[in-house]
Amino acid sequence: MVILTSRFPPEGRLLHTPENQGACASPDTLRRAMEENAILEGTALSCDASHDLAVALGPYTGRIPREEAALGIAEGETRDIAILSRVGKPVCFTVEALEERDGQLVPLLSRRRAQQMALDHMLEQWRPGQIIPAAVTHLEPFGAFVDIGCGVVSLIGIENISVARIPHPQARFSVGDDILAVVQDLDPVRRRIYLTHKELLGTWQENAARFHAGMTVPGIVRGMKEYGAFVELTPNLSGLAEHSPLLREGGRVSVYIKAILPERMKIKLLVIDALPPAAEPEPLHYFLTQGRIEKWKYAPPGCCKIGMESIFSD
């Protein structure tokens, strides 16, 4: 489990904190939160025909007008599905006003302003190579969309999820997962943040250190070739297995490690048996969890192959 400590964590991480519950408890605490521009969270109860959100916060039901429900809604850059899809889920917001209707306190809220504050902070404070917390919100064949703070969404392209190739991001992530990511680049003009992930899963040498010749271990077939099949041992490490009738794309197999050759960045495998699908995906192991990466090189020292390399510069 990734611990999220940022002032602008992914949505849902503030909801049950004592600070959030205390700030939503009374008119006085809500007024103080409004004066301090505090970011709070509640649960979206419903969305009306005008696409305004009703939000539960403490003993009150607040309102987020459509134009304040997400960045880009007012400008037509964000579709209304971004509002409708929040119903039943936590939403972040700032308190904009405390109104009364029929003798009831109705806080007027803005999710857009909370997101604006978060994005301003990210573009000003983050640097390429910085390791950040994120939460998986949606998976598509081309990548994983993640909440990097207050519902601000960025994409990790499938090619940047891991070194071992995968057919779909669901091979690595599930919606709702807390993960870590690396800032690949920032575009203040387009107000976008680009992410990568594979660098956190270790180099070839770091992953290969978990294995030695003579071991038999489970793996997943990730690529069938004329000369054999690539079998994933970890998300950032694959070996080449000789052809076997037990091999099928995406299938699990047990493999015997014949040899590990760092100078050629190669692991030779022999298929032993077919295995049933795993009950649950193997948890991701991060070799780096905080700070900033300046340079990452996948290939081991002395390897005759170049291998992939990531350089993060301001």
Secondary structure, DSSP 4 states (H G I P E B T S, - for coil): ------SSPPTTSSTTSHHHHHHTSSHHHHHHHHHTT--EEEEEEEE-TT-PEEEEETTEEEEE-GGGSSTTTTTT-S-THHHHTTTTSEEEEEEEEEEEETTEEEEEEEHHHHHHHHHHHHHHH--TTBEEEEEEEEEETTEEEEEEETTEEEEEEGGGT-SS--SSGGGT--TT-EEEEEEEEEETTTTEEEEE-GGGG--HHHHHTT--TT-EEEEEEEEEETTEEEEEEETTEEEEE---TT--TT-EEEEEEEEEEGGGTEEEEEEEEEEPPPSSPPPP--S--SSB-SEEE-SPTT-SS---EEE---
